[in-house]
Amino acid sequence: MGRRRAPELYRAPFPLYALQVDPSTGLLIAAGGGGAAKTGIKNGVHFLQLELINGRLSASLLHSHDTETRATMNLALAGDILAAGQDAHCQLLRFQAHQQQGNKAEKAGSKEQGPRQRKGAAPAEKKCGAETQHEGLELRVENLQAVQTDFSSDPLQKVVCFNHDNTLLATGGTDGYVRVPSLEKVLEFKAHEGEIEDLALGPDGKLVTVGRDLKASVWQKDQLVTQLHWQENGPTFSSTPYRYQACSESGTFLGLGTVTGSVAIYIAFSLQCLYYVREAHGIVVTDVAFLPEKGRGPELLGSHETALFSVAVDSRCQLHLLPSRRSVPVWLLLLLCVGLIIVTILLLQSAFPGFL
């Protein structure tokens, strides 16, 4: 039997590092690049249109946003605003998608229109503020402000996220500082000795961070609420070093990508594995994202229970579908319960005449 394979949804002309899905438009946003090195590998953010065609989920390139010499390493999404980690900075982007009115020619001097971008083809890069039209949908992307968020000797923003109501943005980088950037600095404090691996903002205003110093911390603004240290609170393995790598919100499913390229889907509360593809990418998985359960998500999901997207430095975006699990209808459970009660009464009446 051959190894299980995940379908390739899209292939970019550069390594992919970050992934987001916009629930309102159904756009899949993938970003990455070759960085400042003069290797000929471009840097960009690709906006992909997701469609359900003949029962199968497909993706086509809608817009390619050129990020010049800066590779995007992480993304966060809040409505029509993208926060992109590029080197030591957080670059804010605004994208606007709307239905095309009539048969207009593509603006911003681009001559591309109509045919779907095929897998492996090199897309044309769009300048800041360019507008692309594609099969009835128009997309405009513009650069907003950029804020420096890491000040180490080798600066790199490693993670970015918005809070639940999209009013705050938090970043973490190689210098170990958590920063809440805006036009004026809102909050800055040293959270870890060394790099911050991940962070999450909770609805109650608390912030969770994990770092390379083997610690996982919960903060209320810059005040430490509680902390876990792997050597004290985690399982002990004398021969293998471990550290906290990620923190996330609780939900129905948990998506996992590994350094060996494997992809898995677990039930969040029990960690029961429902889906696993060994070495799906064959190289480190850099990001995963679920198709949202709101907006256009249910429409695109079709008959499947959930869909997970994964990207890696192999430039590929893969699709991982979890078929709907069979479940017993509620009406059937009620019918069985009523039947069980009737059978129990009949047995008691037979064993003890005059019971009723």
C-alpha positions, 0 to 999 in steps of 0.5 A: 500500500502506498503512502497516504497523500494530501492533495496539493491546492496551490504552489507558489513561486517562493517558500511559504511561511504564513497562512490565513483564511478570511471567513467573509470572502473565503479568501486563502492568504498565503505569504513568504519569499526568499528574503533580501538575498539576491537569489531571484526568489521573489517575496509576496503575499498571494490572495487565493480564491477558494471555490467548490467545483463539482464537489471539490475545493479548489484555489486560484490566484486572485492577486499577488502583492509584492513585498519587495525585499521582505519575506513575510514570516507570520500573519494575523487577520482582523477584518480587512486588515492584515498584520505581516511580520517582515524582518524586524517590522510589522507591516499593516495591509488593507485588502478590499474585495467586491463583486465586479460591475460589468466587464471592466479592464484591469486597473493599475496598468496590468494586462492580466485578466480572465484565465485562472493562475495554474499550479506552478506558474509564476504570477505577475507581482502587483504594486502597492494599491493595485487592483485585480479583477478575476471572474467577477471579483475585484481585489485591491491591496494597499500598504498602510503603516509599518512599525518596528517590533524587534530590536535585537542584534539580529532582529526578527518578528516571530509572531503576531496576533489580534485580540478577540475584538480586533482592537489590540495587536501584539507581537513577539520577536527574537529579543524576548519582548512582547509589544503592542504597537500602534502609532504610539507605543501602548505596551512593552515588556520583557516576557522571556529570556530569548526568543518568543515562539508564540502568543495569544490574546484572550477575551479577558485581556490576558496574554499567553506567551511561550518562549525558548527559555522553556517557560509558558506565561500568562500576563495581565498587561505586563504583570505576571499572573502565572507561569509554567516551566517545562523542567518543573511542570512538564514530563521529564525525559532525561535524554530529550530536550523539550520546550513549549512551542505554541499556544492557541485558543480552544475549539473543536479541532486542533491542527498540527504541522511537524518539522518532518512535514507531517500533518494531523488533525485532533479533537481538541478536548481529548486529543484523539487523532482523526487524521494523519499524513506522514511527511505530507510536505517532506520538509518543515510545516511552517503554518496551518489554518482551518477553514472557518466555521462561519462566513463562507466556510460551511458553503465551501466545506461541502460534505466534510466536517472540517478542512485544514490548510498547510504550507511549508518551505517547499512552496506548496499549500496542501488541503487536508479534508476530514470526512463527516463522521457518522453520528446517531440522530437525536430522534433515534436515540430518543426512540431507543430510550422509549423502547428500552423503558417499555421493554423494562416495564414488560419484563418487570410485569412478567417477573412480578405479576401485578407490578402495575 
